Amino acid sequence: MQRRVISSGSSFEQRYGYSRAVVTGSHVYVAGTVPIMPGDADPPTDAYAQMLRCLEIVEKALAEAGASFENVVRTRVYMTDAALTDDVMRAHGEAFASVRPACTGVVCGLLDPRWLVELEVEAVLE
């Protein structure tokens, strides 16, 4: 099996031994993506803006893999509070309205208390 790894340059990837995305055959798996900001600045404080940042990071990884949002078949959205659903999923809907991937939403704790949302994506290359 051939596999290609894609890095976003986050220090977490090197420290914890994972990649932002892995491409195997026609499949692209994008790791759980949180709103990490350039220079490790604080993330936005609102859920909508955090989800937009997650989508930016995911979009860049997909592009490097030769894919786009149009290739996404599955998303998993992790939120720290169900009350954030409307804001988080509004951003999700803006990105995936025409694609309509299978989507799972989960309420859970995240590793950094500043993070309100995390996004995981799977895509298929044509």
Stockholm file with secondary structure:
# STOCKHOLM 1.0

chainA/1-126         MQRRVISSGSSFEQRYGYSRAVVTGSHVYVAGTVPIMPGDADPPTDAYAQMLRCLEIVEKALAEAGASFENVVRTRVYMTDAALTDDVMRAHGEAFASVRPACTGVVCGLLDPRWLVELEVEAVLE
#=GR chainA/1-126 SS CCEEEECCCCHHHHHHTCCSEEEETTEEEEEEECCCCGGGCCCCSSHHHHHHHHHHHHHHHHHHHTCCGGGEEEEEEEESCGGGHHHHHHHHHHHHTTTCCEEEEEECCCSSTTCCEEEEEEEECC
#=GC SS_cons         CCEEEECCCCHHHHHHTCCSEEEETTEEEEEEECCCCGGGCCCCSSHHHHHHHHHHHHHHHHHHHTCCGGGEEEEEEEESCGGGHHHHHHHHHHHHTTTCCEEEEEECCCSSTTCCEEEEEEEECC
//
